[in-house]
Amino acid sequence: MANRVYLMNHHQSEPALAAELEEACLLAASYQLPILWMALFDSDDLTNVLVHCENDAGEEVSELVLTCFASTEKALKTYSSRRQNLQVALGVDSAVSLSEWDAFMTSQLQAPVVQIDLTELWMMYGDAYALDSQVSEWLTGLDDTTSAAWASFCEQANLSDADTCRYGVRGYPWNATLEWQ
């Protein structure tokens, strides 16, 4: 288990799992949730997906796991409304990643639905509700980049590490063919 999250773009009318739609997984991120991915969504886009897994006793159980799910059209509008503020908040050090992200959205988000599969990250959290609460908090931080929620979101994205912060801003290619890593 790599504790990855996946940015998916697909044709399903309901949320799906990355394991069910591997080809729809365009980008990935390990142990973090990229800021620009979350910028596509608002609180109305938080929903759950049914995940079948094993509990600590080895028994198969079903859990509802948080996912971000919206039409691509709505997601792009949500991002567009936040872009300028994010550009200022992320600063000049993230200018290249922001440009790569904008090009990615134009060239790669062709299917009608965009989704973030958080299943592996949820498994890492252990507490079924901790991730839900954290993601909701981070969403509020996107709309107030002077808040503690924004600071928390940036911290989990590891923006203080110049060598890896690009992954916390925009992730890395999974099935998308891109010039950047």
GUMI-72557 format. One record per atom (N, C-alpha, C): residue number from 1; residue in one letter; chain; atom name; x, y, z. Coordinates in steps of 0.2 Angstrom, whole numbers, plus 5000, padded with zeros to 4 digits. Example, Ala and Ser with C-alpha at 12.3 -4.5 7.8 and 13.67 -1.06 7.14 Angstrom:
{1; A; A; N; {5066; 4972; 5039}}
{1; A; A; CA; {5062; 4978; 5039}}
{1; A; A; C; {5066; 4984; 5039}}
{2; S; A; N; {5064; 4989; 5035}}
{2; S; A; CA; {5068; 4995; 5036}}
{2; S; A; C; {5064; 5000; 5039}}
***
This chain:
{1; M; A; N; {5004; 4994; 5000}}
{1; M; A; CA; {5000; 5000; 5000}}
{1; M; A; C; {5004; 5006; 5000}}
{2; A; A; N; {5004; 5010; 4995}}
{2; A; A; CA; {5008; 5016; 4994}}
{2; A; A; C; {5005; 5023; 4997}}
{3; N; A; N; {4998; 5022; 5000}}
{3; N; A; CA; {4995; 5028; 5002}}
{3; N; A; C; {4995; 5033; 4997}}
{4; R; A; N; {4993; 5032; 4991}}
{4; R; A; CA; {4992; 5037; 4986}}
{4; R; A; C; {4985; 5039; 4985}}
{5; V; A; N; {4984; 5045; 4983}}
{5; V; A; CA; {4978; 5048; 4981}}
{5; V; A; C; {4978; 5048; 4973}}
{6; Y; A; N; {4972; 5048; 4970}}
{6; Y; A; CA; {4972; 5048; 4963}}
{6; Y; A; C; {4967; 5054; 4960}}
{7; L; A; N; {4969; 5058; 4955}}
{7; L; A; CA; {4965; 5062; 4952}}
{7; L; A; C; {4962; 5058; 4946}}
{8; M; A; N; {4956; 5057; 4946}}
{8; M; A; CA; {4953; 5053; 4941}}
{8; M; A; C; {4948; 5058; 4936}}
{9; N; A; N; {4948; 5056; 4930}}
{9; N; A; CA; {4943; 5059; 4925}}
{9; N; A; C; {4940; 5054; 4921}}
{10; H; A; N; {4933; 5053; 4922}}
{10; H; A; CA; {4929; 5047; 4919}}
{10; H; A; C; {4922; 5049; 4917}}
{11; H; A; N; {4919; 5044; 4915}}
{11; H; A; CA; {4912; 5045; 4912}}
{11; H; A; C; {4907; 5042; 4917}}
{12; Q; A; N; {4908; 5039; 4923}}
{12; Q; A; CA; {4904; 5036; 4927}}
{12; Q; A; C; {4899; 5042; 4930}}
{13; S; A; N; {4893; 5040; 4931}}
{13; S; A; CA; {4888; 5045; 4934}}
{13; S; A; C; {4889; 5045; 4942}}
{14; E; A; N; {4892; 5040; 4945}}
{14; E; A; CA; {4893; 5039; 4952}}
{14; E; A; C; {4900; 5039; 4954}}
{15; P; A; N; {4902; 5041; 4960}}
{15; P; A; CA; {4909; 5040; 4961}}
{15; P; A; C; {4912; 5033; 4961}}
{16; A; A; N; {4918; 5032; 4959}}
{16; A; A; CA; {4921; 5025; 4958}}
{16; A; A; C; {4927; 5025; 4962}}
{17; L; A; N; {4930; 5019; 4962}}
{17; L; A; CA; {4937; 5018; 4965}}
{17; L; A; C; {4942; 5018; 4960}}
{18; A; A; N; {4948; 5020; 4961}}
{18; A; A; CA; {4954; 5020; 4957}}
{18; A; A; C; {4955; 5013; 4955}}
{19; A; A; N; {4954; 5008; 4959}}
{19; A; A; CA; {4956; 5001; 4957}}
{19; A; A; C; {4951; 4998; 4952}}
{20; E; A; N; {4945; 5001; 4952}}
{20; E; A; CA; {4940; 4999; 4947}}
{20; E; A; C; {4941; 5003; 4940}}
{21; L; A; N; {4944; 5009; 4940}}
{21; L; A; CA; {4945; 5013; 4934}}
{21; L; A; C; {4952; 5015; 4933}}
{22; E; A; N; {4956; 5010; 4933}}
{22; E; A; CA; {4964; 5012; 4933}}
{22; E; A; C; {4965; 5017; 4927}}
{23; E; A; N; {4962; 5016; 4922}}
{23; E; A; CA; {4964; 5020; 4916}}
{23; E; A; C; {4962; 5028; 4917}}
{24; A; A; N; {4957; 5029; 4921}}
{24; A; A; CA; {4955; 5035; 4923}}
{24; A; A; C; {4959; 5039; 4928}}
{25; C; A; N; {4964; 5036; 4931}}
{25; C; A; CA; {4968; 5039; 4935}}
{25; C; A; C; {4974; 5043; 4932}}
{26; L; A; N; {4973; 5049; 4931}}
{26; L; A; CA; {4978; 5053; 4927}}
{26; L; A; C; {4984; 5055; 4931}}
{27; L; A; N; {4983; 5057; 4937}}
{27; L; A; CA; {4988; 5060; 4942}}
{27; L; A; C; {4988; 5056; 4948}}
{28; A; A; N; {4994; 5056; 4952}}
{28; A; A; CA; {4994; 5053; 4958}}
{28; A; A; C; {4998; 5057; 4963}}
{29; A; A; N; {4997; 5056; 4969}}
{29; A; A; CA; {5001; 5059; 4975}}
{29; A; A; C; {5002; 5054; 4980}}
{30; S; A; N; {5008; 5054; 4983}}
{30; S; A; CA; {5009; 5050; 4989}}
{30; S; A; C; {5009; 5053; 4996}}
{31; Y; A; N; {5005; 5050; 5000}}
{31; Y; A; CA; {5005; 5053; 5007}}
{31; Y; A; C; {5002; 5060; 5008}}
{32; Q; A; N; {4999; 5063; 5003}}
{32; Q; A; CA; {4997; 5070; 5003}}
{32; Q; A; C; {4991; 5071; 4998}}
{33; L; A; N; {4988; 5077; 4999}}
{33; L; A; CA; {4983; 5079; 4994}}
{33; L; A; C; {4985; 5085; 4991}}
{34; P; A; N; {4986; 5085; 4985}}
{34; P; A; CA; {4989; 5091; 4981}}
{34; P; A; C; {4984; 5097; 4982}}
{35; I; A; N; {4986; 5103; 4983}}
{35; I; A; CA; {4982; 5109; 4983}}
{35; I; A; C; {4978; 5110; 4977}}
{36; L; A; N; {4981; 5110; 4971}}
{36; L; A; CA; {4977; 5112; 4965}}
{36; L; A; C; {4972; 5107; 4964}}
{37; W; A; N; {4972; 5100; 4966}}
{37; W; A; CA; {4967; 5096; 4965}}
{37; W; A; C; {4961; 5098; 4969}}
{38; M; A; N; {4962; 5099; 4975}}
{38; M; A; CA; {4957; 5101; 4980}}
{38; M; A; C; {4954; 5108; 4977}}
{39; A; A; N; {4957; 5112; 4974}}
{39; A; A; CA; {4955; 5118; 4972}}
{39; A; A; C; {4949; 5117; 4966}}
{40; L; A; N; {4949; 5111; 4964}}
{40; L; A; CA; {4943; 5110; 4959}}
{40; L; A; C; {4936; 5109; 4962}}
{41; F; A; N; {4936; 5108; 4969}}
{41; F; A; CA; {4930; 5106; 4973}}
{41; F; A; C; {4928; 5111; 4978}}
{42; D; A; N; {4922; 5110; 4980}}
{42; D; A; CA; {4919; 5114; 4985}}
{42; D; A; C; {4916; 5109; 4990}}
{43; S; A; N; {4913; 5111; 4995}}
{43; S; A; CA; {4910; 5107; 5000}}
{43; S; A; C; {4904; 5103; 4998}}
{44; D; A; N; {4901; 5106; 4993}}
{44; D; A; CA; {4895; 5102; 4989}}
{44; D; A; C; {4898; 5096; 4986}}
{45; D; A; N; {4904; 5096; 4984}}
{45; D; A; CA; {4907; 5090; 4980}}
{45; D; A; C; {4909; 5084; 4984}}
{46; L; A; N; {4909; 5085; 4991}}
{46; L; A; CA; {4911; 5079; 4995}}
{46; L; A; C; {4906; 5074; 4996}}
{47; T; A; N; {4907; 5068; 4994}}
{47; T; A; CA; {4902; 5063; 4995}}
{47; T; A; C; {4906; 5056; 4997}}
{48; N; A; N; {4903; 5051; 4997}}
{48; N; A; CA; {4906; 5045; 4999}}
{48; N; A; C; {4906; 5039; 4994}}
{49; V; A; N; {4910; 5035; 4994}}
{49; V; A; CA; {4910; 5029; 4989}}
{49; V; A; C; {4911; 5023; 4994}}
{50; L; A; N; {4908; 5017; 4992}}
{50; L; A; CA; {4908; 5011; 4996}}
{50; L; A; C; {4914; 5007; 4994}}
{51; V; A; N; {4918; 5006; 5000}}
{51; V; A; CA; {4924; 5002; 4999}}
{51; V; A; C; {4924; 4996; 5003}}
{52; H; A; N; {4926; 4990; 5000}}
{52; H; A; CA; {4926; 4984; 5003}}
{52; H; A; C; {4933; 4982; 5005}}
{53; C; A; N; {4934; 4981; 5011}}
{53; C; A; CA; {4941; 4980; 5014}}
{53; C; A; C; {4941; 4975; 5020}}
{54; E; A; N; {4946; 4974; 5022}}
{54; E; A; CA; {4947; 4969; 5028}}
{54; E; A; C; {4948; 4974; 5034}}
{55; N; A; N; {4945; 4972; 5040}}
{55; N; A; CA; {4946; 4975; 5046}}
{55; N; A; C; {4952; 4972; 5050}}
{56; D; A; N; {4954; 4974; 5056}}
{56; D; A; CA; {4960; 4971; 5059}}
{56; D; A; C; {4959; 4964; 5061}}
{57; A; A; N; {4953; 4961; 5061}}
{57; A; A; CA; {4952; 4954; 5062}}
{57; A; A; C; {4953; 4950; 5056}}
{58; G; A; N; {4954; 4953; 5050}}
{58; G; A; CA; {4954; 4950; 5044}}
{58; G; A; C; {4947; 4948; 5041}}
{59; E; A; N; {4942; 4951; 5043}}
{59; E; A; CA; {4935; 4950; 5041}}
{59; E; A; C; {4934; 4956; 5035}}
{60; E; A; N; {4930; 4953; 5030}}
{60; E; A; CA; {4928; 4958; 5025}}
{60; E; A; C; {4923; 4963; 5028}}
{61; V; A; N; {4924; 4969; 5027}}
{61; V; A; CA; {4919; 4974; 5029}}
{61; V; A; C; {4918; 4979; 5023}}
{62; S; A; N; {4913; 4983; 5024}}
{62; S; A; CA; {4911; 4988; 5019}}
{62; S; A; C; {4911; 4995; 5023}}
{63; E; A; N; {4915; 5000; 5020}}
{63; E; A; CA; {4915; 5006; 5023}}
{63; E; A; C; {4914; 5012; 5018}}
{64; L; A; N; {4911; 5017; 5020}}
{64; L; A; CA; {4910; 5023; 5016}}
{64; L; A; C; {4916; 5027; 5017}}
{65; V; A; N; {4919; 5029; 5011}}
{65; V; A; CA; {4925; 5033; 5012}}
{65; V; A; C; {4924; 5039; 5008}}
{66; L; A; N; {4926; 5045; 5010}}
{66; L; A; CA; {4926; 5051; 5007}}
{66; L; A; C; {4929; 5051; 5000}}
{67; T; A; N; {4926; 5055; 4996}}
{67; T; A; CA; {4929; 5056; 4989}}
{67; T; A; C; {4926; 5063; 4987}}
{68; C; A; N; {4930; 5066; 4983}}
{68; C; A; CA; {4928; 5073; 4980}}
{68; C; A; C; {4926; 5071; 4973}}
{69; F; A; N; {4920; 5073; 4971}}
{69; F; A; CA; {4916; 5071; 4964}}
{69; F; A; C; {4912; 5077; 4962}}
{70; A; A; N; {4914; 5079; 4955}}
{70; A; A; CA; {4910; 5084; 4952}}
{70; A; A; C; {4910; 5084; 4945}}
{71; S; A; N; {4906; 5087; 4941}}
{71; S; A; CA; {4907; 5087; 4934}}
{71; S; A; C; {4913; 5091; 4933}}
{72; T; A; N; {4916; 5089; 4927}}
{72; T; A; CA; {4922; 5093; 4925}}
{72; T; A; C; {4921; 5100; 4924}}
{73; E; A; N; {4915; 5102; 4921}}
{73; E; A; CA; {4913; 5109; 4920}}
{73; E; A; C; {4913; 5113; 4926}}
{74; K; A; N; {4910; 5110; 4931}}
{74; K; A; CA; {4909; 5113; 4938}}
{74; K; A; C; {4916; 5114; 4941}}
{75; A; A; N; {4920; 5109; 4941}}
{75; A; A; CA; {4926; 5109; 4944}}
{75; A; A; C; {4931; 5114; 4941}}
{76; L; A; N; {4931; 5115; 4934}}
{76; L; A; CA; {4935; 5120; 4931}}
{76; L; A; C; {4933; 5127; 4933}}
{77; K; A; N; {4926; 5128; 4934}}
{77; K; A; CA; {4924; 5134; 4936}}
{77; K; A; C; {4926; 5136; 4943}}
{78; T; A; N; {4925; 5131; 4947}}
{78; T; A; CA; {4927; 5132; 4954}}
{78; T; A; C; {4935; 5133; 4955}}
{79; Y; A; N; {4939; 5130; 4951}}
{79; Y; A; CA; {4946; 5131; 4951}}
{79; Y; A; C; {4947; 5138; 4948}}
{80; S; A; N; {4944; 5140; 4943}}
{80; S; A; CA; {4945; 5147; 4940}}
{80; S; A; C; {4943; 5152; 4945}}
{81; S; A; N; {4938; 5151; 4949}}
{81; S; A; CA; {4936; 5156; 4954}}
{81; S; A; C; {4942; 5157; 4959}}
{82; R; A; N; {4946; 5152; 4960}}
{82; R; A; CA; {4951; 5152; 4965}}
{82; R; A; C; {4958; 5154; 4963}}
{83; R; A; N; {4959; 5153; 4956}}
{83; R; A; CA; {4966; 5153; 4953}}
{83; R; A; C; {4970; 5159; 4955}}
{84; Q; A; N; {4967; 5165; 4954}}
{84; Q; A; CA; {4971; 5171; 4956}}
{84; Q; A; C; {4974; 5171; 4963}}
{85; N; A; N; {4969; 5170; 4968}}
{85; N; A; CA; {4971; 5170; 4975}}
{85; N; A; C; {4976; 5164; 4976}}
{86; L; A; N; {4975; 5159; 4973}}
{86; L; A; CA; {4980; 5153; 4974}}
{86; L; A; C; {4987; 5155; 4972}}
{87; Q; A; N; {4987; 5158; 4966}}
{87; Q; A; CA; {4993; 5160; 4963}}
{87; Q; A; C; {4997; 5165; 4968}}
{88; V; A; N; {4994; 5170; 4971}}
{88; V; A; CA; {4997; 5174; 4976}}
{88; V; A; C; {4999; 5170; 4982}}
{89; A; A; N; {4995; 5166; 4984}}
{89; A; A; CA; {4996; 5162; 4991}}
{89; A; A; C; {5002; 5157; 4990}}
{90; L; A; N; {5002; 5154; 4984}}
{90; L; A; CA; {5007; 5149; 4983}}
{90; L; A; C; {5014; 5153; 4981}}
{91; G; A; N; {5014; 5159; 4978}}
{91; G; A; CA; {5020; 5162; 4977}}
{91; G; A; C; {5023; 5161; 4971}}
{92; V; A; N; {5029; 5164; 4970}}
{92; V; A; CA; {5033; 5164; 4963}}
{92; V; A; C; {5036; 5157; 4963}}
{93; D; A; N; {5037; 5154; 4969}}
{93; D; A; CA; {5041; 5147; 4968}}
{93; D; A; C; {5036; 5142; 4965}}
{94; S; A; N; {5030; 5143; 4965}}
{94; S; A; CA; {5025; 5138; 4962}}
{94; S; A; C; {5023; 5140; 4955}}
{95; A; A; N; {5025; 5145; 4952}}
{95; A; A; CA; {5023; 5147; 4946}}
{95; A; A; C; {5024; 5142; 4940}}
{96; V; A; N; {5029; 5138; 4940}}
{96; V; A; CA; {5030; 5133; 4935}}
{96; V; A; C; {5025; 5127; 4936}}
{97; S; A; N; {5024; 5125; 4943}}
{97; S; A; CA; {5019; 5120; 4944}}
{97; S; A; C; {5012; 5122; 4942}}
{98; L; A; N; {5010; 5129; 4943}}
{98; L; A; CA; {5004; 5132; 4942}}
{98; L; A; C; {5003; 5132; 4934}}
{99; S; A; N; {5008; 5133; 4930}}
{99; S; A; CA; {5007; 5133; 4923}}
{99; S; A; C; {5007; 5126; 4920}}
{100; E; A; N; {5010; 5122; 4923}}
{100; E; A; CA; {5009; 5114; 4921}}
{100; E; A; C; {5002; 5112; 4923}}
{101; W; A; N; {5000; 5114; 4928}}
{101; W; A; CA; {4993; 5112; 4930}}
{101; W; A; C; {4988; 5115; 4925}}
{102; D; A; N; {4988; 5121; 4924}}
{102; D; A; CA; {4984; 5124; 4919}}
{102; D; A; C; {4984; 5121; 4912}}
{103; A; A; N; {4990; 5119; 4910}}
{103; A; A; CA; {4991; 5115; 4903}}
{103; A; A; C; {4988; 5108; 4904}}
{104; F; A; N; {4989; 5105; 4910}}
{104; F; A; CA; {4986; 5098; 4911}}
{104; F; A; C; {4978; 5099; 4910}}
{105; M; A; N; {4975; 5103; 4914}}
{105; M; A; CA; {4968; 5104; 4914}}
{105; M; A; C; {4965; 5105; 4907}}
{106; T; A; N; {4968; 5109; 4903}}
{106; T; A; CA; {4966; 5110; 4896}}
{106; T; A; C; {4967; 5104; 4891}}
{107; S; A; N; {4972; 5100; 4892}}
{107; S; A; CA; {4974; 5095; 4888}}
{107; S; A; C; {4971; 5088; 4890}}
{108; Q; A; N; {4970; 5087; 4896}}
{108; Q; A; CA; {4969; 5080; 4899}}
{108; Q; A; C; {4962; 5079; 4902}}
{109; L; A; N; {4959; 5084; 4904}}
{109; L; A; CA; {4952; 5084; 4908}}
{109; L; A; C; {4947; 5084; 4902}}
{110; Q; A; N; {4946; 5078; 4899}}
{110; Q; A; CA; {4941; 5078; 4893}}
{110; Q; A; C; {4935; 5074; 4895}}
{111; A; A; N; {4935; 5070; 4900}}
{111; A; A; CA; {4929; 5066; 4902}}
{111; A; A; C; {4924; 5071; 4906}}
{112; P; A; N; {4918; 5069; 4907}}
{112; P; A; CA; {4913; 5073; 4910}}
{112; P; A; C; {4913; 5074; 4918}}
{113; V; A; N; {4917; 5069; 4921}}
{113; V; A; CA; {4917; 5069; 4928}}
{113; V; A; C; {4925; 5069; 4931}}
{114; V; A; N; {4926; 5073; 4936}}
{114; V; A; CA; {4933; 5073; 4939}}
{114; V; A; C; {4932; 5071; 4946}}
{115; Q; A; N; {4936; 5067; 4949}}
{115; Q; A; CA; {4936; 5064; 4956}}
{115; Q; A; C; {4943; 5063; 4959}}
{116; I; A; N; {4943; 5064; 4965}}
{116; I; A; CA; {4949; 5062; 4969}}
{116; I; A; C; {4947; 5056; 4973}}
{117; D; A; N; {4951; 5050; 4972}}
{117; D; A; CA; {4950; 5044; 4976}}
{117; D; A; C; {4955; 5045; 4982}}
{118; L; A; N; {4952; 5045; 4988}}
{118; L; A; CA; {4956; 5046; 4994}}
{118; L; A; C; {4956; 5039; 4998}}
{119; T; A; N; {4954; 5034; 4995}}
{119; T; A; CA; {4954; 5027; 4999}}
{119; T; A; C; {4960; 5026; 5002}}
{120; E; A; N; {4966; 5026; 4999}}
{120; E; A; CA; {4972; 5024; 5002}}
{120; E; A; C; {4974; 5029; 5007}}
{121; L; A; N; {4973; 5035; 5006}}
{121; L; A; CA; {4975; 5040; 5012}}
{121; L; A; C; {4970; 5039; 5018}}
{122; W; A; N; {4964; 5037; 5016}}
{122; W; A; CA; {4959; 5036; 5022}}
{122; W; A; C; {4961; 5030; 5026}}
{123; M; A; N; {4964; 5025; 5023}}
{123; M; A; CA; {4967; 5019; 5026}}
{123; M; A; C; {4973; 5021; 5031}}
{124; M; A; N; {4977; 5026; 5029}}
{124; M; A; CA; {4982; 5028; 5033}}
{124; M; A; C; {4980; 5032; 5039}}
{125; Y; A; N; {4974; 5035; 5038}}
{125; Y; A; CA; {4972; 5039; 5044}}
{125; Y; A; C; {4969; 5035; 5050}}
{126; G; A; N; {4967; 5029; 5048}}
{126; G; A; CA; {4964; 5025; 5054}}
{126; G; A; C; {4958; 5026; 5056}}
{127; D; A; N; {4956; 5033; 5058}}
{127; D; A; CA; {4950; 5035; 5061}}
{127; D; A; C; {4945; 5036; 5055}}
{128; A; A; N; {4940; 5033; 5055}}
{128; A; A; CA; {4935; 5034; 5049}}
{128; A; A; C; {4933; 5041; 5048}}
{129; Y; A; N; {4933; 5045; 5053}}
{129; Y; A; CA; {4930; 5052; 5052}}
{129; Y; A; C; {4936; 5057; 5052}}
{130; A; A; N; {4942; 5056; 5054}}
{130; A; A; CA; {4947; 5060; 5054}}
{130; A; A; C; {4949; 5063; 5047}}
{131; L; A; N; {4949; 5059; 5042}}
{131; L; A; CA; {4950; 5062; 5035}}
{131; L; A; C; {4945; 5066; 5033}}
{132; D; A; N; {4939; 5064; 5034}}
{132; D; A; CA; {4933; 5069; 5032}}
{132; D; A; C; {4933; 5076; 5035}}
{133; S; A; N; {4935; 5076; 5041}}
{133; S; A; CA; {4936; 5082; 5045}}
{133; S; A; C; {4941; 5086; 5042}}
{134; Q; A; N; {4947; 5083; 5041}}
{134; Q; A; CA; {4953; 5086; 5038}}
{134; Q; A; C; {4952; 5089; 5031}}
{135; V; A; N; {4949; 5085; 5027}}
{135; V; A; CA; {4947; 5088; 5020}}
{135; V; A; C; {4942; 5094; 5020}}
{136; S; A; N; {4937; 5093; 5024}}
{136; S; A; CA; {4933; 5099; 5025}}
{136; S; A; C; {4936; 5105; 5027}}
{137; E; A; N; {4941; 5104; 5032}}
{137; E; A; CA; {4945; 5110; 5035}}
{137; E; A; C; {4949; 5113; 5029}}
{138; W; A; N; {4952; 5109; 5025}}
{138; W; A; CA; {4957; 5111; 5020}}
{138; W; A; C; {4953; 5115; 5015}}
{139; L; A; N; {4947; 5112; 5013}}
{139; L; A; CA; {4943; 5116; 5008}}
{139; L; A; C; {4941; 5123; 5010}}
{140; T; A; N; {4940; 5124; 5017}}
{140; T; A; CA; {4939; 5131; 5019}}
{140; T; A; C; {4945; 5135; 5019}}
{141; G; A; N; {4951; 5132; 5019}}
{141; G; A; CA; {4957; 5135; 5019}}
{141; G; A; C; {4959; 5138; 5012}}
{142; L; A; N; {4956; 5135; 5007}}
{142; L; A; CA; {4957; 5137; 5000}}
{142; L; A; C; {4953; 5143; 4999}}
{143; D; A; N; {4948; 5145; 5002}}
{143; D; A; CA; {4945; 5151; 5002}}
{143; D; A; C; {4947; 5157; 5006}}
{144; D; A; N; {4952; 5155; 5011}}
{144; D; A; CA; {4955; 5160; 5015}}
{144; D; A; C; {4962; 5158; 5017}}
{145; T; A; N; {4966; 5160; 5012}}
{145; T; A; CA; {4973; 5158; 5012}}
{145; T; A; C; {4977; 5162; 5018}}
{146; T; A; N; {4974; 5165; 5022}}
{146; T; A; CA; {4977; 5168; 5028}}
{146; T; A; C; {4975; 5164; 5034}}
{147; S; A; N; {4971; 5159; 5034}}
{147; S; A; CA; {4968; 5155; 5039}}
{147; S; A; C; {4973; 5149; 5042}}
{148; A; A; N; {4971; 5147; 5048}}
{148; A; A; CA; {4975; 5141; 5050}}
{148; A; A; C; {4973; 5135; 5046}}
{149; A; A; N; {4967; 5135; 5043}}
{149; A; A; CA; {4966; 5129; 5039}}
{149; A; A; C; {4970; 5129; 5032}}
{150; W; A; N; {4972; 5135; 5030}}
{150; W; A; CA; {4976; 5135; 5024}}
{150; W; A; C; {4983; 5133; 5026}}
{151; A; A; N; {4985; 5135; 5032}}
{151; A; A; CA; {4992; 5134; 5034}}
{151; A; A; C; {4993; 5126; 5035}}
{152; S; A; N; {4987; 5123; 5038}}
{152; S; A; CA; {4987; 5116; 5039}}
{152; S; A; C; {4987; 5112; 5032}}
{153; F; A; N; {4984; 5115; 5027}}
{153; F; A; CA; {4984; 5112; 5020}}
{153; F; A; C; {4991; 5112; 5017}}
{154; C; A; N; {4994; 5118; 5018}}
{154; C; A; CA; {5000; 5118; 5015}}
{154; C; A; C; {5006; 5114; 5018}}
{155; E; A; N; {5005; 5113; 5025}}
{155; E; A; CA; {5009; 5109; 5029}}
{155; E; A; C; {5009; 5102; 5026}}
{156; Q; A; N; {5003; 5099; 5026}}
{156; Q; A; CA; {5002; 5092; 5023}}
{156; Q; A; C; {5005; 5091; 5016}}
{157; A; A; N; {5005; 5097; 5012}}
{157; A; A; CA; {5007; 5097; 5005}}
{157; A; A; C; {5015; 5097; 5005}}
{158; N; A; N; {5018; 5098; 5011}}
{158; N; A; CA; {5025; 5099; 5011}}
{158; N; A; C; {5028; 5104; 5007}}
{159; L; A; N; {5025; 5110; 5007}}
{159; L; A; CA; {5027; 5116; 5003}}
{159; L; A; C; {5034; 5118; 5005}}
{160; S; A; N; {5036; 5117; 5011}}
{160; S; A; CA; {5042; 5120; 5014}}
{160; S; A; C; {5048; 5116; 5011}}
{161; D; A; N; {5047; 5110; 5008}}
{161; D; A; CA; {5053; 5107; 5005}}
{161; D; A; C; {5054; 5108; 4997}}
{162; A; A; N; {5059; 5112; 4995}}
{162; A; A; CA; {5059; 5115; 4989}}
{162; A; A; C; {5060; 5109; 4984}}
{163; D; A; N; {5063; 5103; 4986}}
{163; D; A; CA; {5064; 5098; 4981}}
{163; D; A; C; {5058; 5094; 4979}}
{164; T; A; N; {5053; 5094; 4984}}
{164; T; A; CA; {5047; 5090; 4983}}
{164; T; A; C; {5040; 5094; 4983}}
{165; C; A; N; {5040; 5100; 4984}}
{165; C; A; CA; {5034; 5104; 4985}}
{165; C; A; C; {5030; 5104; 4978}}
{166; R; A; N; {5033; 5103; 4973}}
{166; R; A; CA; {5028; 5102; 4967}}
{166; R; A; C; {5023; 5097; 4967}}
{167; Y; A; N; {5025; 5091; 4970}}
{167; Y; A; CA; {5020; 5086; 4971}}
{167; Y; A; C; {5015; 5088; 4976}}
{168; G; A; N; {5016; 5092; 4981}}
{168; G; A; CA; {5010; 5094; 4985}}
{168; G; A; C; {5006; 5099; 4982}}
{169; V; A; N; {5009; 5103; 4977}}
{169; V; A; CA; {5005; 5108; 4973}}
{169; V; A; C; {5001; 5104; 4968}}
{170; R; A; N; {5004; 5100; 4963}}
{170; R; A; CA; {5000; 5097; 4958}}
{170; R; A; C; {5001; 5089; 4957}}
{171; G; A; N; {5004; 5086; 4961}}
{171; G; A; CA; {5005; 5078; 4960}}
{171; G; A; C; {5010; 5077; 4955}}
{172; Y; A; N; {5009; 5070; 4953}}
{172; Y; A; CA; {5014; 5068; 4947}}
{172; Y; A; C; {5010; 5064; 4943}}
{173; P; A; N; {5012; 5063; 4936}}
{173; P; A; CA; {5008; 5059; 4931}}
{173; P; A; C; {5007; 5052; 4933}}
{174; W; A; N; {5002; 5049; 4932}}
{174; W; A; CA; {5000; 5042; 4933}}
{174; W; A; C; {4999; 5039; 4926}}
{175; N; A; N; {4993; 5040; 4924}}
{175; N; A; CA; {4991; 5038; 4917}}
{175; N; A; C; {4992; 5043; 4912}}
{176; A; A; N; {4992; 5049; 4914}}
{176; A; A; CA; {4993; 5055; 4909}}
{176; A; A; C; {5000; 5055; 4907}}
{177; T; A; N; {5000; 5057; 4900}}
{177; T; A; CA; {5006; 5057; 4897}}
{177; T; A; C; {5008; 5065; 4897}}
{178; L; A; N; {5013; 5067; 4901}}
{178; L; A; CA; {5015; 5074; 4902}}
{178; L; A; C; {5022; 5074; 4902}}
{179; E; A; N; {5025; 5080; 4901}}
{179; E; A; CA; {5032; 5082; 4900}}
{179; E; A; C; {5035; 5083; 4907}}
{180; W; A; N; {5031; 5084; 4912}}
{180; W; A; CA; {5033; 5085; 4919}}
{180; W; A; C; {5032; 5079; 4923}}
{181; Q; A; N; {5036; 5078; 4929}}
{181; Q; A; CA; {5036; 5073; 4933}}
{181; Q; A; C; {5034; 5075; 4940}}
***
